[in-house]
Each structure stands twice: as C-alpha cells, then as structure tokens.
Amino acid sequence: MTKILAYDQTILSKLPHQTLTSLQCFTHAINYGHVDTQEILLTISTHPEHIAPNTIILDEKKLSHFADLPVQIEPLFIRLGRRQLTLADAQIWQPTPLYLTPSKTKIAIFLTYIQQTRFNPWQALFPASPSTFLFDSYSRTQIQKEMIHFQQAWEQKSFKIALDCLTKILGLGIGLTPTGDDFITGLLASFSALQQLPSNFQQLAVLAKERTNAVSYAEIHEAVNERFSQLVQRVFLSIESGNTNEMAQAVSALEEVGSTSGSDILCGIIFGLKLFCEENNHDNSNSN
C-alpha cells in the first residue's frame, strides 16, 4: 500500500486544491506542474534523505507506474490518480532558514577539513575530476574564469557586476541541473547562511527561466528565496557544530546527489565561505 512518508508543509498553502500534470518522470522522481507553463511546482520522490522544498516522499521503490497520473493537493490528503494518500501519518518538513555564526574559526575548521579530505579551496574552485565528459571540464574552466571576476566585484561591493558574472554561468554544463546552476545554488546557500545575500540576486530566478531547464530553474528559484534541501541544511548545521565527524557525514551525503550535482553544490558553498574569510582578512589588514 502506497503511503506518504514526508512532505514539505508549504505545499498545502502554495498549491491548495490544484491538479497538476506529470511533466517529467524518472525512476525515483516525478516532476509536476502545468502543461502550459512547464514550470515544476511539485516533485514526488522515493528518497527520504532527499526531502527538499516542494517535495513529497512516497514509500515506494520506483515511481514508473505513476508516470501518467495527475496529482491533486488537498488539505488532508494527496490524490494521485485514483489513490487517496493521507497526510495524517506523514512527517512534516519545512525548509528552515540557513544560519551560520559569522565566525572565521568555525568556517576555517570546515575549510581545513575540505583541504585535508577533498581539495585545497585556496588554490582551486573544484577538485580534480576524472570526468571523461569534455563539456563538463569546459564548464568548470569557464566557471573558474567567471568567479575571478565575481570575487573582484564582490570585494568592491559591485553587486550588479557580480550578478552579471553569475548570469554567464547559468545553464552552463550538462545534465538535469548543469554544473553552473548547482554551483550557484551552493554559493547562494552560503550567502543566505551568512545573511549576505544581495537583494538584486533575486533576478537570477527570472534569468534562469530563460537560460536553463525547468528542473534547474526550480532549484534556483527556491535558492534565491532562501529555501534549500535538507542535505544542504545538514552541511551548515555541521559547520556550526564545529564537529568534523558531523561535517564528514553531511558532506558525503550531499556528494551522493546526482552524478556531480551534490559535489557542484558543495563547491559553491565552499567558494562562498572562502570569500567570507578572505573578505574578513582584507578588512582586518586594512584596520591594522
């Protein structure tokens, strides 16, 4: 018997009494929305650890048999085709705001952990990749070039130029969520956690709709509104704890998402935290 394990509580207020159509179907996830706009409004998944904004988790091994069924959102249940699935026993999840104490010490512990176990974030934007995809390598090279300009603009508080740099990497890469988009999501997460997200970065959601695919657009739309998945939340909670064992578990869990999506999000997070540390070093040197 199919049952709901968990769901994002905000779905009930965002999509009341709406009937949505299946837009994309995969083995472990179905994306729903309206055919006319092709905008993803809801995702049904089988992975409990992948709870994220606008997501419902079902107790199923695969979802292919639900591929063509519409879904209807009601206050007490979800109707999937002819099946009525109650919300009463499901875990309620809500994306809580990310928060990270603006402490160089805690962030330095995390960056040191990354340096010891992954790559040197002070020398590279991404770890060395064995990827055989030429375009994947090209994408990362282009992102690294743009982030040099981004960092210069950020340090000068030229947020319009910084936004232009991010716009250039929107949709850059391959897959459902291209490398550039995942990197941006991670970067926005760091800015959100440190309460440094520039207001003009809201424009990324509009720009993403024109420059990338529907899956990636949905991710960036949530990110600019400071709504992130549980896996991203775990990374920041582990940094706040200062416990490297918790960091190891949180980072490994995020890296398991997709082919490179989790790793690319992580690299965006790391770059944002590195910017914070370097900015503080610069401010301190000027005050001495």
N, C-alpha and C positions, 0 to 999 in steps of 0.2 A: 504494500500500500504506500503510495507516494505521500510524503508529508514535508512540510516546510521546517527546516532546521533553524534558519535565522533570516532576518531581513532588516534592511535599512528603514527605520521608522519614518523617515521623512517622505518615503514613497506615498504613504497614506495621505499626506497633506498636499503633495505635489501632483499626484495622479488620481484624485478621487473619482470613482465611477467611470474611469476611462477604459476603453477597449483598445488594446494595442496589437499590432500585427508583427509577426516574426520577420525581421529584416535580414538577419544573418544567423546561420545555425552551424555550430561546431559540435564536436563530440561531447564536450563538457560545459558548453555555454551557448545560450541563445540570446541575441540582442533584439529588443523590441522597440517599436516606435510607430510613427505614422508614415504610411507609404508616400504621401505627397511631399513631406519634408525630408524623409530618410534620416532624420535625427534620432539617435539612440536615446531613449528615455528610461529604459529598464533593461537589466541583464539578469537572467536566471542562470545559475551556475551549480555545479556539483561539488565544488571545492570549499569546504567550511573555512579554511585558512585564508581564502581569497575574498572575504567579505569586504565590500567597498561601497562607496556611495551608489545609490540606485540599484542595489543588488538584492536578489532573493536567492537563498541557498536551499536546494532541494536534496532530500535523502535519496539520491539516485546515483547509479554508476555512470550512466550516459543519458543524453537527452535527445538522441536522434528520433525517438518515437514521438517527441513533442514538437518536431520541427515546424509543422504547418499549422499548429493550433494557436488561436488568438488567446491573449491573456486579458482578464478584466480585474481591475483593482477595486475592492470594496473595503469598508472599514473593518470588518471582522474576518474576511476571507479573501482568497485569490481564486478566481475561476480560470482554470487552464483547460480550454476546450470544454468538455462536459464535466470535468472533475472540479469539485469544490474543495479547496485546501484551506483548512482553518489556520488562523494566525495565533490562536489561543495558547498553544504549547511551544511556539517557536521562540528562539532567543531574539530579543530586540537589540538591535545595534544602531548606534547613531555616531556619525563621524564627529569626534570632539576636536576642538581647535588644537593644533600642534603648539607646544610650548617648550622652549629651551632657555634655561637661565643663560643670559649673555655672559657666560664665564669662559674665558680663554682656557682655563685649567681643564674643565670637562671636555671641551672641544678638542684640546690638544691631546688628551688621553685617547679619544676616538681616532684622531688623525694618525697618532702614533701606532695604534692598533692596525689601522689600514696599511700603514707603511710596512709594518712587520709581517703582515699576512697576505696583502694583495699587491700593492704597488706604491711607489713614492708619490703622494699627491702634490708634493712641492716641485716635482720635476715633470709630471705627466698628467694629462686630463683623464686618460683611460689606461687600464692595464694592457700589457702586451697581449695581443689577441691571435690565436691560432686560426682565426676565421679564414676560410677559403673564398669567401664572398668578396670580390673586388670592390663592389659598390659599398659594402659595409666598411671596408678600410678607407675608401674615399670619403665617406660620410664623416667618419671620426676625424680625419685630417682636416676637413672643412670646418667642423665644429671647433677644433682646437684653434684654427686661424681666427674665427669669429670671436672666440672667447678672449683672445688677446685684446681685441678692440673693445669688447664688452667690459673687461676689467678696467681698462683705461677710462672708459666712460663712467663706470660705476664709482671709481675713486674720485672723479671730478663732479660726481652727482649730476651728470648729464643723462638723465633717465630716458629722454627721448632717443638719444643715440643708442643707449643700452637696449631699448625696445627694438630699434631697427636691427641690431645685431641678432637678437632672438628671432625676429621675423625671418631673417635669412636662413635659419636652420629649421624652421617649421616644415614638417613633411620630408625632411632630409633623411634618407635611409630606406630600408625595405621592411616588409612585414606589416602586421596589423597596426602596430604602434611603432613607427620609424624611430631610429636612434635619436634624431634631433628632438622629437616630441617627448620621448621618455626622459632625455637629459633635461629638457625644460621643466618637466614635471618635478623632477628631483630638485632642481635649482629653486623653483617656486616654493617647494616644501621647506627648504632651509630658510628662505626669506620670511616665510609665514611663521615658522617656529621662533625666529629671532625678532618678529614683529617689524620687519624691514621691507615688506612688500610694497613697492611703489604703486600708487593708485593708477597710473597710466598703463600698468601691465595688464589691467582688465581688458584692454584692447586685444590682447592675444587670443581671447576666445572668439572674437569676431574674425580676426585674421586667420585663425586656424580653420574656421569653417570653409574658407576659400582655398586654403593651401594644403590641407591634409585630408585624410579619410575620416569617415564617420566615427570609427572606434577611437581614433586618436583625438578627434575633436571633442568627444565626450569626456575623455580623460583630462584634457587641458581646460575645458570649460569648468570642470569641478575644481581643478587646481587653482585657477585664478580666483575662485570663490572660497579658497582655503578649506576644501574638503578632500581628504586623502584616505587611501585604503588603510585597513588595519595593519598591514605589513609595513607601510611607511610610518605609521604611528609608533609601531614597536621599535623601529630604529631610533627615533628621537627619545622614547622612554628609556632605552638602553643607554643612550648618551647621557641623559640626565642622571641616571643611576651611577654612572662612573664605573660600572662593573664590566670588565672586559668579557666575562663569560656570557653575560646578557647581550653584549654587543655582538659576539660571535654568533649566537643563536639568531638574533634579529637580522643580521646581515646575510647569513646563509639562507634564511627563509625568503628574504627579498630576492636574492640572486636566483632562486629557483623559478621565478616567474618568467614564462616565455623562454624563447631562445636566448635573447640578450636583454630583454626589456627590463628585468629586475636589476641587472648589472648597470644598465644605462641610467636608470633612475638613481641608483646608488652613486654613480659618478657625478650626477647633477647635484645631489645632496652634498657630496664631499667638496665639490667646487664652491658651492655657496658658503660652506663652513670655513673653507680656506680663505675666501675673500674676507670674511669677518675677522679672522685672525690677522691677516695682513693689513687690513684697514686699521685695526687697533694698534698694531706695531708701528704703523706710519704716524698715527695720531700721537702715540707716546713719544716717538723720536722728535716730533715737532715741538712737544711741550717741554722737552729737556734742554 
